[in-house]
């Protein structure tokens, strides 16, 4: 393993990171003040970089993207850099999270997405190791990841500041098919009003799951998913004539056109038997998923209003 190095590197040999946690906002007061300071007194802190695998003979920024961008805007020739030779992609993400954790410009949803990338890149990683890498406690990490259970629309609302963070944590525990019904309340109600209401719904929902009463919660908006039957099954029916009479009789088919559309339904798995099977599969999968994750979520307890 090669030791870290400190040297002055031409800006032309530095590239942006492979993954950017916080995009540089050139119009922000923070950036303008940094650029003016850099132009007046130069670098006060080095930029952390590592060798770039995408572009040989170049290095990429690990930490210090704002300083690097400001230096480019000022046409500075070079920047003082600490070169880290042994960082993995997951290390880079962790370093960005640590560096940006206290900056309000980086949203909790952005943290959650990057934490998920670290976990996906290292499937066997334990929570203790992740906490050590990010220097964050398990509760903080669990709350950030919980936001990924929100729909994309609700995640965007959280990023825009339209939904308070504590309300978002509570809303993320609502089943996806029911989240949108709370959107307006999440945006307009106070945290003290919204969180108890959602926690009560989640409790009622969990009780229904444990009693097997899933239909009222998950299948109200159920729509069957059309997908083609295997060609061998279609050819088998074409050759053997086994199911046609059964389906036509059971559906009380009375006209040629109704028979035609019933045949198309069968080919697309939209016949009554296939739809019922899809419903049962959805019920079973949802129930297993909820019961499997329920214990993990309970460790963080219900979100309390601040």
PyMOL commands that set and color helices and strands:
alter all, ss='L'
color gray80, all
select helices_A, chain A and resi 11-13+29-41+65-73+89-100+108-121+127-134+138-149+152-159+165-171+176-188+191-210+215-218+231-240+244-250+256-267+272-298
alter helices_A, ss='H'
color red, helices_A
select strands_A, chain A and resi 5-10+14-15+47-51+59-63+78-83
alter strands_A, ss='S'
color yellow, strands_A
deselect
rebuild
show_as cartoon
